[in-house]
Structure formats: structure tokens, C-alpha cells
Amino acid sequence: MARLKENHLVEKRNILNEIRANNMTMQELRFFAIYLSKINSRDTSTRVVRFPMDDFKAIMELGRIDIGYMKNVTNSLLCKVVNVPIKDEQGRYRGYTGFQLFKECTVSQDEGKEWYVEIDAHDKALPLMFEFKRDYFSYPVFNALRLRSTNQIRMYELLKQYEKPGVKVYPLDELKQDLWLGKDEYPRFGDFKIRVLDACQKALREYTDIKFTYEPYGKRGKGGKIQSLKFYVEKNVNFIDQLTLEMFIDEQKGAHDDNDEYMDEQGEYDSADDAMSGIYRKKIELLSEACNNEFIFQEMVVLWNTMREKLPYSLIKDDIQCYDYLSDRYQEMLMKAARMKMPHRHGYLRSIIGKDYGP
């Protein structure tokens, strides 16, 4: 079983880094980086990684939880699927193979009544994570810890892969796909520039060991539309805040000091209502009222998880501010729905959460 490596080094194959749209949340993407930092990529026997429950809660930014909610969190990790392209000898696309990153997750209590989370890589995913000798890059895991969105972590990893050559030309559509953005997100380049490119540029300069600049590249499209960008990547020599994983976990624990109970002694409940009881259920019910009780419980869980990913902690920790914020976004959705067809109201509401705070 893997123990924490002292250098917390993430080693990631290029092909794994370039896989698109596996729909990880920011917390799940960070967790995957930490998982990679805990294994030894030269030794498949380290594939099972064990986290104390308090550490897992801190990494995933969980507050008070019970076994029912814990199942939702771990099941979500187990559902993360990657589609690896199949190419012929000439490099032409011939299809893909899809499989999960993780095959098993165990949440259990030891003899001292301490809770742990163990996660094991899927057999099909082992070649992506172990025993590779070329076409990979590495970075200290601290670079992924202070970044605050999926966009930022993805931008860091994509550009870190090209730190040595120092230059990367990206077709705009390809960049958006590699950032796991939807096809219709940020149709105006000005919005994409402000909310994604400039926000990521600032975050990487402040929190990571690389920085970048960019400029339009190549021929413009119809109406002068920018079609490609050229990135210049360099070492961030002024960066000194190398946050250790232990420091990060301690910081996150400090943010949830009032939520120290999360399991009963048996680890099971008599009903689904009991499994989602207490503070968490009340939070979801309050937010449901902000949406006029339009959505089912699990849809509200998705909205809450999106809020936790996109919004600042100063807002998230206050129930009234959360209610007011979601109510405002819900009213915004209603006004939009009155002017246009909106078959997927829940999806639209989710898409606008956090847009006023950047990516």
C-alpha cells in the first residue's frame, strides 16, 4: 500500500494529460493529482492509496458528512471514465477505448475506530499511471493545491507539459476541449480571454512554478475571428510559496473545524432520509427553496457542488448568502427562459453559477 512520498511528485503521461472531457470537478481533479503524487509510477504495487478520513475530507473540501453522502462522493470518483484514442501506425484516429480511472474504493473503520478511505486504480488504467519511460512530465503537487477552478488546474498541467520547449500553438477549439469546456461555452473571445485566459494567467503566476504569456497566432477567420493562440511558457522564478500537502490539509481542516462529526459507529443508516440527514440535508433543502423547489434532491446536490467549486469560501460558509446568491441566479434563469426555449433549465442554471466570479 502506497505511503506518501516525501517530494509529492506528480508524474503524468502526456496521453493521460491530453484526454478530454472526463467531467472531473475541481476537487476531483485535485484529488487525482494527489493520488498520482502518492503512488510510485515505477511500482504497480503502490496502486492502492489510503487516506485518513480527515485528510480525504480536507482534500475534497467536505464539511460534515455521513455514510450516505460519502457514498455519493466516492461513487462519483469511481464513475470517472477516460476515452483513450486508438491510432494506426500513421497516427490516424481509428476509434477509442473507454474505461474508469479507479475500480474500487473502500471506506472503513480500523480497530481504533479511525475512518479511512482506500482507492485503487482500474486495471485498464495502469498503463496510463505506471511503468512508463517516455512522453511524460512531472511537477511537485503543491502547484495544484491553491488553484481554484478546473480551468486553472487544467491550464497548469497543459502548459507544464510544454515548459521545456517553452512554446505551444493551440487552435482555439482544441484549447477549449483540453480545458474541458463545453462547445458553446464562451462563444465570444473577449469573454474567454477575461474569464479563462487572463484569470488562469494570474493564478499560475501567483500560485505555481510556471507563468505564461499568449498572443493571437496565424490566419484570422471570418470577421477577424481569432482561431489560434501561441503560448510562451517559462519558469516562474519569483514563486516561493511552495505549499506542502500537509500544510494544505491543515488549512482545509481549519476551514471546517465546526464539522468534526461525520459517521455513526455502525456506518449505516436505516433509510435514505437518515443517510442524508442533519446539516447537509437542511442545506440542500434551503437551497431548494431558493429555486422554488423546482428540482429534485440529487439535482440540488449537483448545484450545491457547483457552487462549492465556483464560489469563494467567504460566501459558501454563509447559508443566507448561499440562498440569496442561488435565488438571484434562479431569477436570472427564469427571465432568460421567458424569452427563449430552455429545455434543460437545471443545466442552464448550473452553467451560470460562478460566472460573476470568473472561471
Secondary structure, 3 states (H helix, E strand, C coil): CECCCCCCEEEEEHHHHCCCCCCCCHHHHHHHHHHHHHCCCCCHHHCEEEEEHHHHHHHCCCCCCCHHHHHHHHHHHHCCEEEEEEECCCCCEEEEEEEECEEEEEEEECCCCCEEEEEEECHHHHHHHCCCCCCEEEEEHHHHCCCCCHHHHHHHHHHHCCCCCCEEEEEHHHHHHHCCCCCCCCCCHHHHHHHHHHHHHHHHHHHCCEEEEEEECCCCCHHHCCCEEEEEEEECCCCCCCCCHHHHHHHHHHHCCCCCCCCCCCCCCCCHHHHCCHHHHHHHHHHHHHCCCCCCHHHHHHHHHHHHHHCCHHHHCCHHHHHHHHHHHHHHHHHHHHHCCCCCHHHHHHHHCCHHHCC
